[in-house]
Amino acid sequence: MSKEKTPVTPAVRMLRREQVGFTDHFYEYVEHGGTPVSARELGVEEHTVVKTLVMEDERKNPLLVLMHGDREVSTKELARLLKVKTITP
């Protein structure tokens, strides 16, 4: 991917439409690199990276979890908090 060209995603379209300034930060994708690689490549603490986890309950209801990169989610505890039987990625 060229460093001069920003991929046009829905998020980029919205930022441009709303005239929100942003800066590209390109880096090579590393399979299973996760937030440690993102943090290292961006030059920030892993805690400042926000990851998006897509999950669902036993009825297939979708659930998005946004959390700090250095944290882990307990699906059992999350299910308990949401008063559902199970949560799965």
GROMACS elastic network, one bead per residue, 0.5 to 0.9 nm:
[ bonds ]
;  ai    aj funct       b0    kb
    1     4     6  0.86196   500
    1     5     6  0.76217   500
    1     6     6  0.87869   500
    1     7     6  0.86688   500
    1    26     6  0.86765   500
    2     5     6  0.55855   500
    2     6     6  0.80970   500
    3     6     6  0.74666   500
    3    24     6  0.83881   500
    3    25     6  0.87254   500
    3    26     6  0.67584   500
    5     8     6  0.88859   500
    6     9     6  0.87706   500
    6    12     6  0.82968   500
    6    24     6  0.69883   500
    7    12     6  0.78429   500
    8    11     6  0.79412   500
    8    12     6  0.57329   500
    8    13     6  0.65475   500
    9    12     6  0.51285   500
    9    13     6  0.62467   500
    9    14     6  0.86662   500
   10    13     6  0.50796   500
   10    14     6  0.62271   500
   10    15     6  0.86942   500
   11    14     6  0.51658   500
   11    15     6  0.62267   500
   11    16     6  0.86519   500
   12    15     6  0.50829   500
   12    16     6  0.61322   500
   12    17     6  0.84863   500
   12    22     6  0.88934   500
   13    16     6  0.52084   500
   13    17     6  0.60141   500
   13    18     6  0.85707   500
   14    17     6  0.50240   500
   14    18     6  0.60641   500
   14    19     6  0.82996   500
   14    20     6  0.84165   500
   15    18     6  0.52668   500
   15    19     6  0.58810   500
   15    21     6  0.72526   500
   15    22     6  0.77178   500
   16    20     6  0.61171   500
   16    21     6  0.77862   500
   16    22     6  0.89175   500
   17    20     6  0.78098   500
   25    41     6  0.87533   500
   25    42     6  0.70579   500
   26    41     6  0.86495   500
   26    42     6  0.86107   500
   27    38     6  0.81889   500
   27    41     6  0.65216   500
   27    42     6  0.81146   500
   28    41     6  0.86357   500
   29    33     6  0.77470   500
   29    37     6  0.86844   500
   29    38     6  0.87757   500
   30    34     6  0.78630   500
   30    37     6  0.74148   500
   31    34     6  0.79455   500
   33    36     6  0.65691   500
   33    37     6  0.52333   500
   33    38     6  0.75576   500
   34    37     6  0.58253   500
   34    38     6  0.65136   500
   34    39     6  0.88294   500
   34    51     6  0.87731   500
   34    69     6  0.82566   500
   35    39     6  0.58487   500
   35    40     6  0.83554   500
   35    46     6  0.62418   500
   35    47     6  0.87479   500
   35    49     6  0.65930   500
   35    50     6  0.82003   500
   35    51     6  0.73763   500
   35    68     6  0.89490   500
   35    69     6  0.53329   500
   35    70     6  0.73828   500
   36    39     6  0.52483   500
   36    40     6  0.61527   500
   36    41     6  0.86332   500
   36    45     6  0.86148   500
   36    46     6  0.59378   500
   36    49     6  0.88577   500
   36    69     6  0.76020   500
   36    70     6  0.79809   500
   37    40     6  0.50883   500
   37    41     6  0.60391   500
   37    42     6  0.84336   500
   37    46     6  0.86634   500
   38    41     6  0.52542   500
   38    42     6  0.60185   500
   38    43     6  0.83604   500
   38    44     6  0.84702   500
   38    46     6  0.77894   500
   38    49     6  0.74926   500
   39    42     6  0.51777   500
   39    43     6  0.58314   500
   39    44     6  0.50551   500
   39    45     6  0.57943   500
   39    47     6  0.83358   500
   39    48     6  0.78430   500
   39    49     6  0.64247   500
   39    69     6  0.84374   500
   40    43     6  0.50940   500
   40    44     6  0.64379   500
   40    45     6  0.76140   500
   40    46     6  0.77271   500
   41    44     6  0.79559   500
   42    45     6  0.88106   500
   44    47     6  0.82553   500
   44    48     6  0.67346   500
   44    49     6  0.77418   500
   45    48     6  0.55927   500
   45    49     6  0.73066   500
   45    69     6  0.88981   500
   45    70     6  0.88977   500
   46    49     6  0.54347   500
   46    50     6  0.85400   500
   46    68     6  0.75407   500
   46    69     6  0.53867   500
   46    70     6  0.56384   500
   47    50     6  0.75275   500
   47    67     6  0.89154   500
   47    68     6  0.51351   500
   47    69     6  0.51620   500
   47    70     6  0.51512   500
   47    71     6  0.77029   500
   48    68     6  0.63326   500
   48    69     6  0.68675   500
   48    70     6  0.84889   500
   49    67     6  0.83643   500
   49    68     6  0.58753   500
   49    69     6  0.50700   500
   49    70     6  0.80900   500
   50    66     6  0.63900   500
   50    67     6  0.54441   500
   50    69     6  0.54513   500
   50    70     6  0.89595   500
   51    65     6  0.80577   500
   51    66     6  0.56661   500
   51    67     6  0.55471   500
   51    68     6  0.62950   500
   51    69     6  0.57395   500
   52    64     6  0.67118   500
   52    65     6  0.57261   500
   52    67     6  0.67842   500
   53    63     6  0.82106   500
   53    64     6  0.57099   500
   53    66     6  0.63756   500
   53    67     6  0.80580   500
   53    89     6  0.74480   500
   54    62     6  0.73148   500
   54    63     6  0.59885   500
   54    65     6  0.65174   500
   54    66     6  0.89876   500
   54    88     6  0.87704   500
   54    89     6  0.60810   500
   55    60     6  0.87776   500
   55    61     6  0.84247   500
   55    62     6  0.59512   500
   55    64     6  0.61862   500
   55    65     6  0.76549   500
   55    87     6  0.65978   500
   55    88     6  0.54343   500
   56    59     6  0.76173   500
   56    60     6  0.52590   500
   56    61     6  0.52324   500
   56    63     6  0.52901   500
   56    64     6  0.83023   500
   56    86     6  0.82814   500
   56    87     6  0.55584   500
   56    88     6  0.55311   500
   56    89     6  0.64667   500
   57    60     6  0.52391   500
   57    61     6  0.54384   500
   57    62     6  0.68613   500
   57    63     6  0.75459   500
   57    79     6  0.78117   500
   57    84     6  0.69097   500
   57    85     6  0.73785   500
   57    86     6  0.54846   500
   57    88     6  0.63516   500
   57    89     6  0.89567   500
   58    61     6  0.73935   500
   58    84     6  0.75900   500
   58    85     6  0.65612   500
   58    86     6  0.54994   500
   58    87     6  0.65666   500
   58    88     6  0.78785   500
   59    62     6  0.88891   500
   59    86     6  0.89851   500
   63    87     6  0.86724   500
   65    73     6  0.87064   500
   67    70     6  0.83968   500
   67    71     6  0.68157   500
   67    72     6  0.80554   500
   67    73     6  0.83746   500
   68    71     6  0.55609   500
   68    72     6  0.83707   500
   69    72     6  0.80227   500
   73    76     6  0.87989   500
   73    77     6  0.81196   500
   73    78     6  0.75091   500
   74    77     6  0.52604   500
   74    78     6  0.60781   500
   74    79     6  0.85435   500
   75    79     6  0.59896   500
   75    80     6  0.85122   500
   75    86     6  0.73980   500
   75    87     6  0.55027   500
   75    88     6  0.67795   500
   75    89     6  0.84822   500
   76    79     6  0.51610   500
   76    80     6  0.62689   500
   76    81     6  0.87322   500
   76    85     6  0.86049   500
   76    86     6  0.68687   500
   76    87     6  0.70275   500
   77    81     6  0.61813   500
   77    82     6  0.86235   500
   78    81     6  0.50605   500
   78    82     6  0.61558   500
   78    83     6  0.83999   500
   78    84     6  0.86476   500
   78    86     6  0.85504   500
   78    87     6  0.72041   500
   79    82     6  0.51252   500
   79    83     6  0.58465   500
   79    84     6  0.51174   500
   79    85     6  0.61310   500
   79    86     6  0.54398   500
   79    87     6  0.55862   500
   80    84     6  0.63701   500
   80    85     6  0.74916   500
   80    86     6  0.82981   500
   81    84     6  0.79257   500
   82    85     6  0.88589   500
   83    86     6  0.89617   500
   84    87     6  0.76010   500
